[in-house]
Amino acid sequence: MHKATKEVIEFASLIGRTPSSVALKLGNFASFDPILKERGIKGASNASKLDKQIWDEFYNNWDIALFESEQLLAKKENTSIEKLNNITINELPKGESKERLVKTRINQNIFRTIVLATYNNKCCITGIDNSELLIASHIVPWSMDEKNRMNPMNGLCLNALHDKAFDAHLITISAEDYSVKVSSKLKKDSSSDIIKESFLKIEGMSICLPDKFLPSKELLNKHNNLFKA
């Protein structure tokens, strides 16, 4: 959020403000972040009622607010929201409208971008940093929780193998201490070197946590309850 950050400078230029003013506004928003408060980070002390209103609009409605923000950004950059997010639609699936498909793909793209950036583009279990092998995993699936589809606190950055295991509830992340739990179904295959290296060795490990948007303990609890212990 520093005034010298590349993205802050670019955004300031786009909206006709100084990098310092943008960084200050980000500090105002940070003062409302409950995760930062838990970590003793207060943010700026001069936030306004309007700052709080805007924070609440995003924090309580990620799905709509993030898409609208991309529409505004595209307008500022004199481009389309599809081009801004590198979305190309050559053929519509049967029964699907273009508008709905575009929104779904853009939201998926935004969610991936935010989650991977939050985890510094590294798998939170293994540290793998090859973006082609990384997945922005939903803790509670897209189809099961509409409210938290775009919530970055409903996301984990996992490599493709552990994403698949997480999705199948063969591993989970403890809501109590963010440690990895491995299903007994995998432990039965302890004679397999791949299972040993990929799963048994990670049991009890603490995942690498991001500086912001910590995984929601409420959502992790839901995943824990489905874990195939």
Secondary structure by P-SEA (a helix, b strand, c coil): cccccaaaaaaaaaacccaaaaaaaaaaaacccaaaaaacccccccccaaaaaaaaaaaaccaaaaaaaaaaaaaaaccccccccccccccccccccaaaaaaaaaaaaaaaaaaaaaaccccccccccccccccccccccccccccccccccccccccaaaaaaaaaccbbbbcccbbbbbbaaaaaacccaaaaacccccccccccccccccccaaaaaaaaaaccc
